[in-house]
Amino acid sequence: MAKKVFKKLSRKKVTTFKIRNRRGYAAVYACNLTEGRTVEQALARMAKAVRRMGYLLG
């Protein structure tokens, strides 16, 4: 099986924000929304989501 070539994605293109009336943070990029208790956790979950789309969050 051939290796999949990932396109690089900057963290600056991922928007993170504090969720109102809830505990935690969210990250948004290209119709993907991930939530986490911390900003780092939300970004880690986003890295998994964009990896499925062929991007590498770095």
BELWO-V24785 format. One record per residue. RES is the residue in three letters. PHI is phi in whole degrees, -180 to 180 (* if undefined). PSI is psi in degrees with one decimal (none if undefined). D_CENTER is the distance of its C-alpha to the mean C-alpha in Angstrom with 1 decimal. Layout:
# BELWO-V24785
res:RES phi:PHI psi:PSI d_center:D_CENTER
res:RES phi:PHI psi:PSI d_center:D_CENTER
This chain:
# BELWO-V24785
res:MET phi:* psi:135.7 d_center:26.6
res:ALA phi:-74 psi:147.9 d_center:25.1
res:LYS phi:-72 psi:141.8 d_center:22.0
res:LYS phi:-83 psi:131.9 d_center:19.0
res:VAL phi:-92 psi:121.4 d_center:18.3
res:PHE phi:-95 psi:142.2 d_center:14.7
res:LYS phi:-88 psi:138.9 d_center:14.1
res:LYS phi:-75 psi:142.2 d_center:12.7
res:LEU phi:-132 psi:128.0 d_center:9.9
res:SER phi:-80 psi:146.3 d_center:10.4
res:ARG phi:-66 psi:-20.3 d_center:8.3
res:LYS phi:-67 psi:-24.7 d_center:10.9
res:LYS phi:-81 psi:-13.8 d_center:9.7
res:VAL phi:-91 psi:126.0 d_center:6.5
res:THR phi:-92 psi:126.5 d_center:8.6
res:THR phi:-118 psi:144.9 d_center:8.9
res:PHE phi:-155 psi:160.2 d_center:12.1
res:LYS phi:-80 psi:131.0 d_center:14.5
res:ILE phi:-80 psi:129.0 d_center:15.3
res:ARG phi:-73 psi:145.0 d_center:19.0
res:ASN phi:58 psi:18.0 d_center:21.5
res:ARG phi:-144 psi:165.1 d_center:19.1
res:ARG phi:-93 psi:125.2 d_center:18.0
res:GLY phi:124 psi:-174.5 d_center:14.5
res:TYR phi:-129 psi:161.3 d_center:11.5
res:ALA phi:-131 psi:152.7 d_center:8.9
res:ALA phi:-127 psi:137.5 d_center:5.8
res:VAL phi:-129 psi:134.6 d_center:6.6
res:TYR phi:-161 psi:128.0 d_center:6.6
res:ALA phi:48 psi:56.4 d_center:9.5
res:CYS phi:65 psi:18.5 d_center:10.5
res:ASN phi:-111 psi:131.4 d_center:7.4
res:LEU phi:-124 psi:123.6 d_center:7.5
res:THR phi:-125 psi:149.8 d_center:6.5
res:GLU phi:-123 psi:152.0 d_center:9.1
res:GLY phi:-158 psi:162.3 d_center:10.4
res:ARG phi:-70 psi:-29.2 d_center:13.7
res:THR phi:-126 psi:167.9 d_center:12.6
res:VAL phi:-63 psi:-41.0 d_center:10.1
res:GLU phi:-62 psi:-40.7 d_center:9.7
res:GLN phi:-67 psi:-40.0 d_center:9.2
res:ALA phi:-64 psi:-39.8 d_center:6.5
res:LEU phi:-70 psi:-36.4 d_center:4.5
res:ALA phi:-64 psi:-40.3 d_center:6.3
res:ARG phi:-69 psi:-34.0 d_center:5.6
res:MET phi:-68 psi:-36.1 d_center:2.0
res:ALA phi:-59 psi:-39.9 d_center:4.5
res:LYS phi:-66 psi:-41.5 d_center:6.9
res:ALA phi:-66 psi:-44.7 d_center:6.2
res:VAL phi:-76 psi:-22.5 d_center:6.3
res:ARG phi:-63 psi:-36.2 d_center:9.0
res:ARG phi:-65 psi:-25.0 d_center:11.0
res:MET phi:-89 psi:-5.5 d_center:11.2
res:GLY phi:99 psi:18.4 d_center:12.5
res:TYR phi:-112 psi:155.4 d_center:10.1
res:LEU phi:-122 psi:114.2 d_center:9.8
res:LEU phi:-81 psi:122.2 d_center:7.4
res:GLY phi:-137 psi:none d_center:10.3
